[in-house]
Amino acid sequence: MNEIREYIRYDSLNLVSYIIYSEDGVSISQGIGRTLNMSQGGILLEIEGLLDEDIKNISMTIAIDENVINVDGRVAFTLITTAGFTEYGIQFMETDIKTIEIIECFINSSLYETPKKPRLLRKKDSRIDSFNLTIVKEHEIILEYIDSYRKLVENIDNSNLIMKIENLMTFLKKDLVSHFFFEENAVFKAALYGYHIDEATHDIINKFKNDHTILMTKLDEILSFLRIIKNEDKKEGEDSLIRKIFVFLGHTKKHCREESEILTSLINYDWEKMRYLNSLLE
């Protein structure tokens, strides 16, 4: 599909609270999503599930760095993706000067940053020229969730906090599944490619695979507890779960840093491994 846009869109990962209103102004549903990209004219919004087919207008609260903006938009297009997620192209309707300034400030700062893909799924046409830059960028995307979670918990307005945390953890799971699949089906195979691979290298790759299993199991447990607390509207156990998530994210951060350091040393300057890695992505 060819699209003509007035503005260039920049990759972004920002939480969005949205409310759907009927034509007569009655609130009929609400939820949490995230932006995949953003421009002065709109966003690409990703949510779990589907909005009602007849919905056209949407009211959104978007967290951009330390700022929060409120903006109305209309649904321009819909794209159903994998694993029960849907992407919506949202065109802003009317925006005030302050909102425009915040968005433009975010976009201007993005011009001086290395672009990051908001999703970690590696496509067949991917090619890696610098393994170090690639693995660090992917881990940075995962680690952004730690900062997003901290801001979410520390926010003075913590209405629907458990629902927001559940949505954030659901998106984290989606990205971790893609990231771990990429590592286990390409990166780890490349690390073990070639002659004279010692036992210590096999051990470290097995450790990383085991870490993946443990992290996914812990994340599934967290999501289960979040849904129980949300569905039963329980307050007891909420503080304990919030602390447990911080611990889980700390373990995830430690794992990412270990992988970045060790996998880079195994692959980055070995051109045979790099060639093999890229062959797995063709």
Backbone hydrogen bonds, N-H to C=O, Kabsch-Sander energy under -0.5 kcal/mol:
donor,donor_aa,acceptor,acceptor_aa,energy
5,R,3,E,-0.6
10,Y,38,M,-2.9
12,S,36,L,-1.7
16,V,33,G,-2.5
17,S,61,T,-2.7
18,Y,31,G,-2.6
19,I,59,S,-2.8
20,I,29,S,-3.1
21,Y,57,N,-0.5
22,S,26,V,-2.8
25,G,22,S,-2.1
28,I,20,I,-2.9
29,S,20,I,-1.2
31,G,18,Y,-2.0
33,G,16,V,-3.0
34,R,46,E,-2.0
35,T,14,N,-2.5
36,L,44,L,-3.3
37,N,44,L,-0.8
38,M,10,Y,-2.3
39,S,42,G,-2.7
42,G,39,S,-0.6
43,I,90,I,-1.9
44,L,37,N,-2.1
45,L,43,I,-0.7
45,L,88,Y,-3.1
46,E,34,R,-3.1
47,I,86,T,-2.4
49,G,47,I,-0.5
49,G,84,G,-3.4
55,I,52,D,-1.8
58,I,73,G,-2.7
59,S,19,I,-2.6
60,M,71,V,-3.0
61,T,17,S,-3.0
62,I,69,I,-2.6
63,A,15,L,-2.2
64,I,62,I,-0.6
64,I,67,N,-2.9
65,D,63,A,-0.5
67,N,64,I,-2.8
69,I,62,I,-2.5
71,V,60,M,-2.6
72,D,94,E,-0.6
73,G,58,I,-2.6
74,R,91,Q,-2.3
75,V,56,K,-3.0
76,A,74,R,-0.6
76,A,89,G,-3.7
77,F,89,G,-1.0
79,L,87,E,-2.8
81,T,79,L,-0.5
81,T,85,F,-2.4
85,F,82,T,-1.4
86,T,47,I,-2.7
87,E,79,L,-3.2
88,Y,45,L,-3.3
89,G,77,F,-2.3
90,I,43,I,-3.0
90,I,88,Y,-0.8
91,Q,74,R,-2.6
91,Q,89,G,-0.5
92,F,41,G,-2.4
92,F,90,I,-0.5
93,M,72,D,-2.6
100,I,96,D,-2.2
101,E,97,I,-2.3
102,I,98,K,-2.1
103,I,99,T,-2.3
104,E,100,I,-2.7
105,C,101,E,-2.3
106,F,102,I,-2.2
107,I,103,I,-2.6
108,N,104,E,-2.8
109,S,105,C,-2.0
110,S,106,F,-1.7
111,L,107,I,-1.2
112,Y,109,S,-1.0
113,E,110,S,-1.5
123,K,121,L,-0.5
126,S,123,K,-1.9
129,D,127,R,-0.6
134,T,130,S,-2.0
135,I,131,F,-2.9
136,V,132,N,-2.1
137,K,133,L,-2.2
138,E,134,T,-2.2
139,H,135,I,-2.2
140,E,136,V,-2.2
141,I,137,K,-1.8
142,I,138,E,-1.7
143,L,139,H,-2.6
144,E,140,E,-1.3
145,Y,142,I,-1.4
146,I,143,L,-1.0
147,D,143,L,-1.1
148,S,144,E,-2.5
149,Y,145,Y,-2.6
150,R,146,I,-2.3
151,K,147,D,-2.4
152,L,148,S,-2.0
153,V,149,Y,-2.5
154,E,150,R,-2.3
155,N,151,K,-1.0
158,N,156,I,-1.4
161,L,158,N,-1.3
164,K,160,N,-2.3
165,I,161,L,-2.8
166,E,162,I,-2.6
167,N,163,M,-2.2
168,L,164,K,-2.3
169,M,165,I,-2.8
170,T,166,E,-2.0
171,F,167,N,-2.1
172,L,168,L,-2.2
173,K,169,M,-2.4
174,K,170,T,-2.0
175,D,171,F,-2.2
176,L,172,L,-2.8
177,V,173,K,-2.7
178,S,174,K,-1.6
179,H,175,D,-2.7
180,F,176,L,-3.2
181,F,177,V,-2.0
182,F,178,S,-2.2
183,E,179,H,-2.3
184,E,180,F,-2.9
185,N,181,F,-2.1
186,A,182,F,-1.0
187,V,182,F,-1.4
188,F,183,E,-3.5
190,A,186,A,-2.3
191,A,187,V,-2.3
192,L,188,F,-1.3
193,Y,190,A,-1.3
198,D,196,H,-0.7
202,H,198,D,-1.5
203,D,199,E,-2.4
204,I,200,A,-2.2
205,I,201,T,-2.1
206,N,202,H,-2.4
207,K,203,D,-2.1
208,F,204,I,-2.2
209,K,205,I,-2.2
210,N,206,N,-2.3
211,D,207,K,-2.6
212,H,208,F,-2.0
213,T,209,K,-1.8
214,I,210,N,-2.4
215,L,211,D,-2.9
216,M,212,H,-2.4
217,T,213,T,-2.1
218,K,214,I,-2.5
219,L,215,L,-2.4
220,D,216,M,-2.3
221,E,217,T,-2.0
222,I,218,K,-2.3
223,L,219,L,-2.5
224,S,220,D,-2.1
225,F,221,E,-2.4
226,L,222,I,-2.5
227,R,223,L,-2.1
228,I,224,S,-2.0
229,I,225,F,-2.6
230,K,226,L,-2.5
231,N,227,R,-2.8
232,E,228,I,-2.3
233,D,229,I,-0.6
234,K,229,I,-1.7
238,E,235,K,-1.9
241,L,237,G,-2.1
242,I,238,E,-2.3
243,R,239,D,-2.0
244,K,240,S,-2.1
245,I,241,L,-2.3
246,F,242,I,-1.6
247,V,243,R,-2.0
248,F,244,K,-2.4
249,L,245,I,-2.8
250,G,246,F,-1.9
251,H,247,V,-2.1
252,T,248,F,-2.2
253,K,249,L,-2.4
254,K,250,G,-2.1
255,H,251,H,-2.3
256,C,252,T,-2.4
257,R,253,K,-2.2
258,E,254,K,-2.1
259,E,255,H,-2.5
260,S,256,C,-2.6
261,E,257,R,-2.1
262,I,258,E,-2.6
263,L,259,E,-2.6
264,T,259,E,-0.6
264,T,260,S,-1.3
265,S,261,E,-1.5
266,L,262,I,-1.4
267,I,263,L,-2.0
268,N,264,T,-1.7
270,D,267,I,-2.0
271,W,269,Y,-0.8
274,M,270,D,-2.3
275,R,271,W,-2.5
276,Y,272,E,-2.3
277,L,273,K,-2.9
278,N,274,M,-2.4
279,S,275,R,-1.8
280,L,276,Y,-1.4
281,L,277,L,-0.6
281,L,278,N,-0.8
282,E,279,S,-0.7
